[in-house]
């Protein structure tokens, strides 16, 4: 049975938010703190503990520089203890895996890679160091996210059976949706309504969106 560990590396500015809700001041520089089973630990211990797990999730705020720097450092330190591992990245979608493979194998240029892999806007500053480190060490990089078009379609139709046949290869074999504490937090956040139209959702729309958000990681885990 696979063992999973979710790392919550929190900056001093967003520690409370990491443990509770959404972060604020995400782009500000701050120190990073690691916690395991409620106890504050240092980086060396966090890396050592990770060796006991098959899959390690590193939580992040996508637009906080400090977290990305910690993520890279943690990854590099993990590699020193375990060179037989892969890097799985949420920011790349499953259908660009062939592009990723070609880049890792030096079959295409970086420009071709960027133009055909739909990276996030902050790829160059925050995610490129991870990819380049993996490339340098001849490590496999898994484009792990479900294609956005599939998640969008599922949000609208609410039935995986209605997804186009050509896209079903990207769906998980089982779709598990848990309605527990995380769902309550998700629902509360999406219901806040801060004046932005995309945040003003009906309960039905929120649930559909939540179910679509549960698709990506299940596809990845079931492939291990």
C-alpha atoms as one frame of an Amber mdcrd trajectory, in Angstrom:
protein
   0.000   0.000   0.000   1.315   3.433  -0.915   2.227   5.812   1.886   1.720
   9.530   1.412   3.044  12.545   3.236   1.760  16.049   2.715   4.355  18.682
   3.503   3.096  22.030   4.690   6.034  24.405   4.458   4.728  27.670   5.802
   6.279  31.078   5.646   6.151  33.192   8.762   3.726  35.587   7.083   1.250
  32.924   6.099   1.600  30.326   8.848  -1.914  30.859  10.177  -3.308  30.807
   6.681  -1.445  27.614   5.816  -3.127  25.871   8.684  -6.514  27.424   8.201
  -7.616  29.395   5.185  -6.154  31.335   2.264  -2.841  33.152   2.398  -2.291
  36.853   2.298   0.787  38.862   1.349   1.808  35.852  -0.705   4.472  37.635
  -2.711   6.432  38.901   0.292   9.744  37.353   1.333   9.741  35.464   4.619
  11.310  32.531   6.415  10.023  29.000   5.949   8.912  26.677   8.737   8.239
  22.938   8.522   5.806  20.996  10.692   5.309  17.261  11.184   2.511  15.870
  13.337   2.085  19.272  14.941   5.774  19.654  15.795   8.055  22.238  14.246
  11.036  20.575  12.552  14.038  21.705  10.508  14.709  20.996   6.842  17.092
  18.093   7.491  14.509  16.278   9.582  11.769  16.968   7.034  13.927  15.460
   4.291  14.824  12.485   6.475  11.172  11.795   7.311  10.254  11.943   3.631
  12.350   8.838   2.958   9.688   6.769   4.749   7.015   7.668   2.186   6.301
   6.579  -1.381   4.719   9.895  -2.407   5.447  13.318  -0.909   3.127  16.253
  -1.583   4.704  19.691  -1.209   1.936  22.229  -0.671   2.503  25.687  -2.078
   0.988  29.059  -2.718   1.534  29.472  -6.424   2.572  33.105  -6.213   4.809
  33.118  -3.138   8.516  33.227  -3.959   9.655  31.969  -0.569   7.676  28.774
  -0.910   9.080  28.082  -4.365  12.625  28.574  -3.119  11.962  26.177  -0.239
  10.396  23.709  -2.638  13.507  23.626  -4.818  15.840  23.305  -1.841  13.766
  20.485  -0.361  13.746  18.695  -3.716  17.509  19.016  -4.087  18.096  17.717
  -0.564  15.737  14.808  -1.154  17.680  13.883  -4.265  20.883  13.544  -2.230
  19.237  10.779  -0.215  17.144   9.172  -2.942  18.196   9.449  -6.577  15.534
   6.978  -7.674  12.562   9.342  -7.683  10.478  11.380 -10.094   9.143  14.924
 -10.062   5.391  15.358 -10.481   4.194  18.864 -11.355   0.641  20.151 -11.083
   1.342  23.089 -13.366   1.762  20.855 -16.437  -1.255  19.027 -17.872  -1.229
  15.360 -18.847  -1.615  15.939 -22.570   1.703  17.817 -22.764   3.674  14.860
 -21.422   5.140  14.093 -24.887   6.434  17.675 -25.053   7.970  17.371 -21.609
   9.624  14.074 -22.554  11.160  15.560 -25.691  12.576  18.483 -23.754  14.057
  16.254 -21.064  15.671  14.169 -23.797  17.091  17.238 -25.588  14.945  16.585
 -28.662  13.483  20.095 -28.669  14.698  23.507 -27.553  13.522  25.317 -24.451
  11.612  27.777 -26.635   9.757  24.921 -28.346   9.053  23.404 -24.954   7.606
  26.633 -23.573   5.538  27.297 -26.690   3.913  23.866 -26.622   3.497  22.987
 -22.946   1.180  25.780 -21.702   3.250  26.664 -18.601   1.927  29.052 -15.993
   2.976  32.686 -16.209   5.495  32.336 -13.387   7.208  29.287 -14.871  10.490
  31.033 -15.629  10.938  32.419 -12.113   9.359  29.732  -9.940   9.148  26.356
 -11.702  11.925  26.314 -14.274  14.589  25.654 -11.592  12.793  22.414 -10.658
  12.536  21.220 -14.245  16.134  22.131 -15.024  17.417  20.347 -11.922  15.458
  17.220 -12.879  16.756  17.476 -16.441  20.332  17.834 -15.247  19.980  14.733
 -13.038  18.240  12.712 -15.767  15.086  12.484 -13.656  11.619  11.838 -15.064
   9.135  14.723 -14.790   5.454  13.834 -14.755   2.963  16.359 -16.137   0.321
  15.509 -13.583  -2.671  17.796 -13.959  -5.793  16.878 -15.843  -6.180  18.996
 -19.021  -8.064  22.152 -18.130 -10.588  21.649 -20.924 -11.714  18.372 -19.325
 -12.163  19.905 -15.887 -14.127  22.770 -17.445 -16.342  20.387 -19.379 -16.980
  18.241 -16.323 -17.910  21.307 -14.299 -20.566  22.097 -16.893 -22.001  18.627
 -17.561 -21.391  16.954 -14.169 -21.046  13.506 -15.704 -17.762  11.821 -16.648
 -19.611   9.639 -19.134 -20.273  12.752 -21.219 -16.583  13.615 -21.559 -15.390
  13.253 -25.146 -13.942   9.817 -25.896 -10.585  11.245 -26.971 -10.157  12.783
 -23.510 -11.181   9.795 -21.387  -7.602   8.504 -21.318  -6.844  11.381 -18.944
  -9.578  10.481 -16.453  -8.923   8.462 -13.269 -10.310   4.952 -13.047 -12.201
   5.987  -9.942 -13.492   9.408  -9.064 -13.497   9.879  -5.308 -15.188  12.951
  -3.854 -14.997  13.419  -0.088 -17.430  15.789   1.567 -15.557  16.466   4.770
 -13.626  19.384   6.275 -11.780  20.297   3.097 -15.021  20.557   1.180 -16.464
  22.817   3.866 -13.437  25.121   3.623 -13.618  25.087  -0.166 -17.327  25.900
  -0.109 -16.892  28.702   2.399 -14.107  30.309   0.401 -15.949  30.093  -2.905
 -19.059  31.547  -1.254 -17.309  34.596   0.178 -18.235  36.850  -2.713 -15.619
  39.573  -2.788 -17.160  41.458  -5.667 -15.461  39.351  -8.309 -17.912  37.595
 -10.598 -16.030  34.278 -10.585 -16.436  34.074  -6.816 -20.215  34.539  -6.895
 -21.334  30.925  -7.277 -24.474  29.008  -6.441 -24.139  25.962  -4.128 -24.700
  23.673  -7.130 -21.972  25.397  -9.118 -19.565  25.231  -6.196 -20.117  21.487
  -5.801 -19.588  20.885  -9.518 -16.395  22.912  -9.419 -15.201  21.013  -6.346
 -15.832  17.635  -7.978 -13.834  18.740 -11.000 -10.990  19.808  -8.708 -10.894
  16.285  -7.263 -10.012  14.755 -10.642  -6.332  15.697 -11.208  -4.527  14.160
  -8.246  -6.558  10.930  -8.421  -5.341  10.325 -11.969  -1.742  10.759 -10.849
  -1.941   8.589  -7.735  -3.654   5.752  -9.545  -0.837   5.727 -12.098   1.858
   5.009  -9.513
